[in-house]
Amino acid sequence: MRRDGSKNHYFRQRIPLDVLDVARGKTITLPLGDATITKTISPKATEIKVSLKTSDPSEAKALQGVLAAKCEIIWQSFRKGTISLTQKQTNALAGEVYEAWVNALEEDPSSPEAWERVLEENKDVRKGEYREGKHYILPKKEKILKCLELRVGKMVDVILANHSLMVDEASRVRLLMETLDAMDEAAKRLKLFAEGDYSPNDLGKRFPKWEASKPQKAPKNSKPQVDMMKLVEDWWVESERAGLSFSTYDGYKRTFKNLCSFLGHRDAARVAPEDVVAFKDDRLQRINKKTGKPISPKTVKDQDLAGLKSVFGWALNNRYMKSNPASDVTVKVGKTQKVRERYFTDEECKAILTHAKNYQPTGAEKQQFIDAKRWVPWICAYTGARIGEILQLRKRDFKEIDGYWTYRITPEAGNVKTHEYRVVPIHQHLIDMGLLDFVSQAKTDYLFILAENAEQARKQVRTRRTKMGQFIREAFPDRNLQPNHGWRHTFRTLAREIDNYDPKVLDDITGHSSRTEGDRYGESRVKAKAQLMNKYPRYPS
């Protein structure tokens, strides 16, 4: 985003509700290119706002991704609450102050007298006599603590913010003291530099490198009352028989893995509605690796929350749980902006299909994957099928019926969204290009993936679908249209331009649901589908 009147882009992110009270008043450090910036979250703040100091959209996008990832780490540290530092961790953090001072000033260390003054002021701190601190009417220990905060408190805040740490009071006091000692060592080293002595010495060598505490393992006999991952599997046993698709199961399983990772446990009995809300907020702030943008509210609603509600709801109905913690959790989804047509233009069709036809592998690549890049975009273009349905085509699915060459899309081969088979005539252009010769010469049953059965095919298709999208992006970089699904819109768009076409026949080719109750009676035979396919225009080749 840009602020009115400014050319520079801004990063804005809402502070999750579950950490808002904790975050207010805290100082955080954020990366900005090669530099870092420190921000204190005000008592009334509801969001983080940072100028990216650039008007370049590409650079701004990269910076926003880094900042979003850093904020995610910070919110997670707030959720975990305060920690106690070990002595080694305390010394490591203090050592970072030493390194910062020495590295920043070794080239031009000022005068020896300046560093003598630093050392003298540090002595005043230890006596409780530093600057205005000496006027405090307090017990000796409290005066020293006040002076420590005056002298190095802000340095400590920055160190902790760099690591997204919240520490208890005892750890902070130790860190203040160790930081003052580190400041002494830095001053002594810089004094030597100022005197012209750059010879090696032992100053600063005692500081270890920072290592975060390793999470404690749960006791061996500590088992969740209701294992969330087992819940998913039990839910799937019943849901698969009810006709739900494998892709739904796969997506819900990923959601529960993410939830377990976020919570740090697998016990469904411990999940509260507040945990689901926090998980939702966390997901909304994560970056989609494919797009480089935050995960969309629609994805969180339709996949994450839908999965949690479905599986927890099943667990409630089957007496595994006493309540459904996700039942009332939702996310507001705005209407997606439409900035272009959903089908490929003639020029885009030509670019993608030419890219596929001319593909030459540049390294070691499985023959099935090479064949997929050459043939799958063309088959999608002439059928409007879902790309997963084409990727899982088998040699045995190609047959001549009533004088027409066809292929069969079937759940026996892998996942089909409608759970129903359909027979699709092959366009003459594909036959002229040699598709039938390619199929007859294929050495494996599955033509475009490495699979021997439907279960293996489901797993392979998910990976290859992504790879195919990346391949098409090489010729079609427009992110406003899905590279795989675009053919589905394109086929139906061009088919509507055929004189006297039958919408029911078109639905039966593409596998779309019938529009009316009457359309559900009867089916389109191969001849009717072939007649429409024969009228479908050829793409340039």
Order of alpha helices (4+ residues) and beta strands (2+ residues): beta-alpha-beta-beta-beta-alpha-alpha-alpha-alpha-alpha-alpha-alpha-alpha-alpha-alpha-alpha-alpha-beta-beta-beta-alpha-alpha-alpha-alpha-alpha-alpha
